[in-house]
Amino acid sequence: MSDVALPEPARRGTLARLTRRPLALLGLLLIAATVFAAVFAPWLTPYSPYEQHFDGLTLEGAPLPPGGGPDGAFALGTDLLGRDLLTRILFGARTSLVIGIVANGMALIVGTLVGVTAGYFRGWLGGLLMRFTDLMMAFPALLLAICLAAILQPSLWIVALVIALVNWVQVARVLYTETTSLAERDFVQAERAIGAGHGRILFRHLLPHLLPMIIVYGTLGISTTVLLEATLSFLGIGVQPPDPSWGNIIFENQTYFQAAPWLVFFPGMAILALALAFNLVGDALRDVLDPTQRARG
């Protein structure tokens, strides 16, 4: 990333440059569609995600296919308990977005605090913080998340906390390296020479330079968070049924994978689409917010 803060015209034109990129525009549209579905889920479907329909199963007790039910009432079919699959996917979008935003926000705050503090002050404090970061990075993220989720009582907010505890280390490591470089720049040394305090240097000079990088990693991190939440829910230690989550929808219906593949296909495609959307937007933001990338472009 550049070592100079973005000027005001560049910040105002970021969204315009982003929408001129076809893949970034696709990502923005997918994110907007997911947010719309999550917010307006109660109005987009007449059913409750917990409602088991008497006509939601075949006479043999199997899930209904897409378009099944009286007058095609179930657009994406029903699950093994006769619940409307489309309804559960729409409400499951809320789970993915809430955990993605909350967990990634907490991870970003902790990672920024640790990385910037260690990179700016260095010495024994920086060494202690980064050795702790290295220790956390030594544990496989998924294995550590499974252990924490198994110890704590699984719920929406506990899952968000667990994911935040395993995802902050990458942010801390990257920001530590960038802050260490910025702290040696002439403009920082000049501020120190005129007696500027640590608060002024951090908030007026370093953080504005780091903000583009934080935004990019924050966007890309939501994709990782969505995938990790779906994985934990699929393994049965994430969001617990009957609360809808794309991961536990797949977990609940995996026994019908061959007989009713739509029960796995549709929530799986939702996970893929949302993760891909944030990756596309994050990659585009990295290029748009980096002046050196814009110059090469």
Secondary structure, DSSP 8 states (H G I E B T S, - for coil): --SS---HHHHHTHHHHHHTSHHHHHHHHHHHHHHHHHHTHHHH-SS-TT---TTSB-TTS-B--TTBSGGG-BTT-B-TTS-BHHHHHHHHHHHHHHHHHHHHHHHHHHHHHHHHHHHHH-HHHHHHHHHHHHHHHHS-HHHHHHHHHHHS---HHHHHHHHHHHHHHHHHHHHHHHHHHHTTSHHHHHHHHTT--HHHHIIIIIHHHHHHHHHHHHHHHHHHHHHHHHHHHHTTSSS-TTS--HHHHHHHHGGGTTT-THHHHHHHHHHHHHHHHHHHHHHHHHHHH-HHHHHH-
